[in-house]
């Protein structure tokens, strides 16, 4: 079996989890091999994390000019910034889907998306580019996750929900269902706190917490 070489951008906690995920994934019947981490923290460069060397973007460009990159950064805005830098440096983006993911064939998945173990995606779902779905989430029918949207572990999204660009849904949150004519919409850059229960649409840029979820007053 041929090997696809991958670098993980971000050597933090989620980056280490993504590196582990990549070891369980194949791309187009090719085995994935993580060759390094990339990180903008130059204090880490030259060290090793879980046996893998940590390189700066510039160092990785010289040493591995034709490999694929996957983001290991959970913060949506930072993920967008670093993936733009990686793309400008000429890297390609890999999409990683853990084999222990259940999903129908009626799903669109954008490049660079990461789907961790234990997820269930039902039908007529659209995932943008660089989306991250962490462990043990469920997505109902007619759900849209826009570019860089992020689901933390254990999130449950019911049917007819649209989640905006760079939105972050915290651990264990639940989003109740909308309808075809009136979907629940989570705006761009919105943040849903851990354990929250969302029962209505949320404007862009707001943070909502609690059961039922309500906006945080600033």
TATACOR-V684064 format. One record per backbone hydrogen bond with DSSP energy under -0.5 kcal/mol. NH is the residue of the N-H (numbers start at 0). CO is the residue of the C=O. If there is no record, write none. Layout:
BEGIN
[[NH,CO] [NH,CO]]
END
This chain:
BEGIN
[[3,30] [4,2] [5,32] [6,67] [7,35] [8,6] [8,69] [9,7] [9,37] [14,71] [15,11] [16,12] [17,13] [18,14] [19,15] [20,16] [21,17] [22,18] [22,19] [23,20] [24,21] [26,29] [27,25] [29,26] [30,1] [31,24] [32,3] [34,5] [34,32] [35,5] [36,52] [37,7] [38,54] [41,39] [43,40] [44,40] [45,53] [46,43] [48,51] [51,48] [53,46] [54,36] [54,52] [59,55] [60,56] [61,57] [62,58] [63,59] [66,63] [67,4] [68,91] [69,6] [71,8] [73,71] [75,73] [78,74] [79,75] [80,76] [81,77] [82,78] [83,79] [84,80] [85,81] [86,82] [87,83] [88,84] [89,86] [90,85] [91,66] [93,68] [95,112] [96,94] [97,114] [100,97] [100,98] [101,118] [102,100] [103,120] [103,121] [106,104] [107,124] [109,126] [109,127] [112,109] [113,130] [114,95] [115,113] [115,132] [117,99] [118,115] [119,136] [120,101] [121,138] [123,105] [124,105] [125,142] [126,107] [127,144] [129,110] [130,127] [131,148] [132,113] [133,131] [133,150] [135,116] [136,133] [137,154] [138,119] [139,156] [141,122] [142,139] [143,160] [144,125] [145,143] [145,162] [147,128] [148,145] [149,166] [150,131] [151,149] [151,168] [153,134] [154,151] [155,172] [156,137] [156,154] [157,155] [157,174] [159,140] [161,183] [162,143] [163,185] [165,146] [166,163] [167,189] [168,149] [169,167] [169,191] [171,152] [172,169] [173,195] [174,155] [175,173] [175,197] [177,158] [178,181] [183,159] [185,161] [185,183] [186,184] [186,201] [188,164] [189,186] [190,205] [191,167] [192,190] [192,207] [194,170] [195,192] [196,209] [197,173] [197,195] [198,196] [201,184] [204,187] [205,202] [207,190] [208,213] [211,196] [212,196] [213,208] [215,206] [216,214]]
END
